Amino acid sequence: MKIHLFLLLLCSYFSVYSQDLSNIDEKEIPKEIEEINSLITKEPSADNYYLRGYYYYQIKNYSQAISDYDKAISLNPNNYKFYYSKGNTNIKLKNYKQAIEEYTKSIALNDNLQKVYFNRAYSKSMINDSKGAIDDYSKSISINPKYLQAYENRGILKRKLNLHKEAIQDFDKVIEINPKFVEAYQNRAISKATLNINATNDFDQVVNLTPEDPEGYYNRAIYFINFKIKRDYCSDIKKAVSLHYEPSIELAVKYCKK
């Protein structure tokens, strides 16, 4: 029986540059757009088109947002924020190649922005350019050595490329930054298990941090069974069953008949 551990999807953490809209209710945005329309009639500036584009982004009208970002860029092609926001909008539309192009333009104007490299890395990972994504995550980390999400995503990609020792180092860093980041323990456990390194403590941490998540119990049971570790895996299986995790029912029938 091969190990079937729950594999996390690549995490994505997007952050869009914006003016301070924290006090504006989303329901008020259409009204704000009307006011900006009037303002653009009087002053069709790059900043006004950009602001309207950002409002459109907030209400998920991505095609109109891109149209406004394009207008802003045509009026001021030297503002890195315009390309960055357009890249983020393309990600929402799953236009990853276009997003990469926009982030590259943003970087050409300002190469010291961790989030631009991070989002370009994510976009590259979505078109299976794992090496390019790793390079961009590394650049993001060089700008911010405590960028937890960049270490996590880079580790996941390294694991995908079977670079498990390097992946473990990235997950180590995530845990150093945030000892309660459960996904890092789970991902590190998978890499350790693949290298036949004892991963019991990591599986234990997953369960301790998320006691109501049945997959943690299920994965730990699978690990104990596959690696013949003398632990009470039936308790984990039964717990997963009690939490209504369907795959654990087959394990219960096979390994916990009593």
Residue pairs with C-beta under 8 A, 6 or more apart in sequence:
1 225
1 226
2 226
3 193
3 194
3 222
3 223
3 226
4 222
5 189
5 190
5 193
5 219
5 222
5 223
6 186
6 215
6 218
6 219
7 190
8 156
8 183
8 186
8 187
10 122
10 125
10 153
10 156
10 157
11 149
11 152
11 153
11 156
11 183
12 122
12 153
13 118
13 149
14 88
14 91
14 119
14 122
15 115
15 119
16 54
16 57
16 84
16 85
16 88
17 81
17 84
17 85
18 54
18 85
19 51
19 54
21 54
21 58
24 32
26 58
26 59
29 55
29 58
29 59
30 59
32 55
33 52
33 55
33 56
36 48
36 51
36 52
36 55
37 52
39 48
40 48
40 49
40 52
44 71
44 75
45 75
46 71
46 72
46 73
46 75
46 76
46 79
46 82
47 72
49 68
49 69
49 71
49 72
49 75
50 68
50 69
50 72
50 79
50 81
50 82
50 85
52 68
53 64
53 65
53 66
53 67
53 68
53 69
53 71
53 72
53 85
53 89
54 65
54 85
56 62
56 64
56 65
56 68
57 65
57 85
57 88
57 89
57 92
60 92
62 89
62 92
62 93
63 93
65 85
65 89
66 86
66 89
66 90
69 82
69 85
69 86
69 89
70 86
72 79
72 82
73 79
73 82
73 83
73 86
76 82
78 109
79 109
80 105
80 106
80 107
80 109
80 110
80 113
80 116
81 106
83 102
83 103
83 105
83 106
83 109
84 102
84 103
84 106
84 113
84 115
84 116
84 119
86 102
87 98
87 99
87 100
87 101
87 102
87 103
87 106
87 116
87 119
87 120
87 123
88 99
88 119
90 96
90 98
90 99
90 102
91 99
91 119
91 122
91 123
94 126
96 123
96 124
96 126
96 127
97 123
97 127
99 119
99 120
99 123
100 120
100 123
100 124
100 127
103 116
103 117
103 119
103 120
103 123
104 120
106 113
106 116
107 113
107 116
107 117
107 120
110 116
112 143
113 143
114 140
114 143
114 144
114 147
114 150
115 140
117 136
117 137
117 139
117 140
117 143
118 136
118 137
118 140
118 147
118 149
118 150
118 153
120 136
121 132
121 133
121 134
121 135
121 136
121 137
121 140
121 150
121 153
121 154
122 133
122 153
124 130
124 132
124 133
124 136
125 133
125 153
125 157
130 157
130 160
130 161
133 153
133 154
133 157
134 154
134 157
134 158
137 150
137 151
137 153
137 154
137 157
138 154
140 147
140 150
141 147
141 150
141 151
141 154
144 150
146 177
148 174
148 177
148 178
148 181
151 170
151 171
151 173
151 174
151 177
152 170
152 171
152 174
152 181
152 183
152 184
152 187
154 170
155 166
155 167
155 168
155 169
155 170
155 171
155 174
155 184
155 187
155 188
155 191
156 167
156 187
158 164
158 166
158 167
158 170
159 167
159 187
159 190
159 191
159 194
162 194
164 191
164 192
164 194
164 195
165 191
165 195
167 187
167 188
167 191
168 188
168 191
168 192
168 195
171 184
171 185
171 187
171 188
171 191
172 188
174 181
174 184
175 181
175 184
175 185
175 188
178 184
180 209
182 205
182 206
182 209
182 210
185 202
185 203
185 205
185 206
185 209
186 202
186 206
186 216
186 219
188 199
188 202
189 199
189 202
189 203
189 206
189 219
189 223
190 199
192 198
192 199
192 202
193 199
193 223
193 226
193 227
196 227
199 223
200 223
200 229
200 231
203 216
203 219
203 220
203 223
204 220
206 213
206 216
206 219
206 220
207 216
207 217
207 220
207 236
210 216
212 243
213 243
214 239
214 240
214 243
214 244
214 245
214 248
215 240
215 245
217 236
217 237
217 239
217 240
217 243
217 245
217 248
218 236
218 237
218 240
218 245
218 247
218 248
218 251
220 233
220 236
221 233
221 234
221 236
221 237
221 240
221 248
221 251
222 251
223 229
224 230
224 231
224 233
224 236
225 233
225 251
225 255
233 255
234 252
234 255
234 256
237 248
237 251
237 252
237 255
237 256
238 252
238 256
240 247
240 248
240 251
241 248
241 249
241 252
